[in-house]
């Protein structure tokens, strides 16, 4: 476990221009979460597993941000 580092991640949904014109707003999908991982890639995998089912058909509109410490 000595190779682990501290990371934070969050994910959010951004509506298309058409959806935004219809009143859709950006939505925070996952609150800021802190975890230990070996790499940013590992964090992205964990974060992608936390995306709710309702957004699975719109993954191109989901953004995951990762911050290392």
C-alpha positions as CSV (number, residue, x, y, z in Angstrom):
1,X,0.0,0.0,0.0
2,X,3.0,2.3,0.0
3,X,2.3,3.2,-3.7
4,X,-1.1,4.7,-2.8
5,X,-1.8,8.4,-3.1
6,X,-4.7,10.6,-1.9
7,X,-7.2,11.8,-4.6
8,X,-10.5,13.6,-4.8
9,X,-13.0,13.2,-7.6
10,X,-16.4,14.5,-8.6
11,X,-18.7,14.0,-11.6
12,X,-21.3,16.1,-13.2
13,X,-23.7,16.1,-16.1
14,X,-23.7,18.9,-18.7
15,X,-26.9,19.2,-20.9
16,X,-26.6,19.7,-24.6
17,X,-27.3,23.2,-26.1
18,X,-30.8,21.9,-27.1
19,X,-31.5,20.5,-23.6
20,X,-30.2,23.8,-22.0
21,X,-32.6,25.8,-24.2
22,X,-35.4,23.6,-22.9
23,X,-34.4,24.5,-19.3
24,X,-32.1,21.6,-18.4
25,X,-29.3,22.5,-16.0
26,X,-25.9,21.0,-15.2
27,X,-26.2,18.5,-12.3
28,X,-23.6,17.3,-9.8
29,X,-23.8,13.5,-10.1
30,X,-21.2,12.6,-7.5
31,X,-20.3,14.8,-4.6
32,X,-16.6,15.4,-4.0
33,X,-15.2,12.1,-2.8
34,X,-11.8,11.5,-1.2
35,X,-10.0,8.1,-1.7
36,X,-6.7,6.4,-1.7
37,X,-5.6,4.9,-5.1
38,X,-2.5,3.9,-7.0
39,X,-3.1,6.2,-10.0
40,X,-5.5,8.7,-11.5
41,X,-6.6,5.9,-13.9
42,X,-7.7,3.8,-11.0
43,X,-9.7,6.8,-9.6
44,X,-11.4,7.3,-13.0
45,X,-12.5,3.6,-13.0
46,X,-13.9,3.9,-9.5
47,X,-15.6,7.2,-10.3
48,X,-17.2,5.8,-13.5
49,X,-18.7,2.9,-11.4
50,X,-20.4,5.5,-9.2
51,X,-22.3,7.1,-12.1
52,X,-26.1,6.5,-11.6
53,X,-27.9,4.3,-14.1
54,X,-30.0,7.2,-15.4
55,X,-26.9,8.8,-17.0
56,X,-25.5,5.6,-18.6
57,X,-27.1,6.5,-22.0
58,X,-25.6,10.0,-21.9
59,X,-22.0,9.3,-20.9
60,X,-20.7,11.7,-23.5
61,X,-22.3,14.5,-21.4
62,X,-20.8,13.3,-18.1
63,X,-17.5,14.8,-16.9
64,X,-15.3,13.3,-14.2
65,X,-12.7,15.5,-12.6
66,X,-9.8,14.2,-10.5
67,X,-7.5,16.1,-8.2
68,X,-4.4,14.5,-6.7
69,X,-2.8,15.7,-3.5
